[in-house]
Amino acid sequence: MKGVLLFGSSHHLGKNSFYTFFKQFILIPAKSGLYGFAAFFTALIFAKGIINIMGVTDYYIINSDDVLFSSLGFVLVFLAKIVKNIMRGTDS
């Protein structure tokens, strides 16, 4: 007689749990939102650097308005990822 070893899989044990919901609709979109924030912030810093190099402005400064504008990237990507997860469902 052969021995059989069974190991519990977290994928099967908690398929419809709160963790799956939290992961699909909070953690993954938040991670993607941080990428969106970083992309907007990097583009903003690069654009301000080019403008400064061309001599349009005399100083190079990043202020709180730039961070707030970059948070728009977080919000847009976060919402896009949530909508994508809603349309696809939690069957991943």
C-alpha angles and dihedrals in degrees: 000000000000122000119236123205118200121195123192115242118215088213092062098034098055103025095134098027131125090255092061091049091046092048096047098043105029115019101041095043091046091053090049089046090056089054088052091050091049092049093051093044093048092049090049094050091047093049092048090049092052091047090050092048091051089055099242091127130031097217139040114221135158112205137179092272089064091053091048090050090050090052085067086069090054093050095046096049092041092053093044091053092048091050090048091052092048092050092047097039127216095291094110 
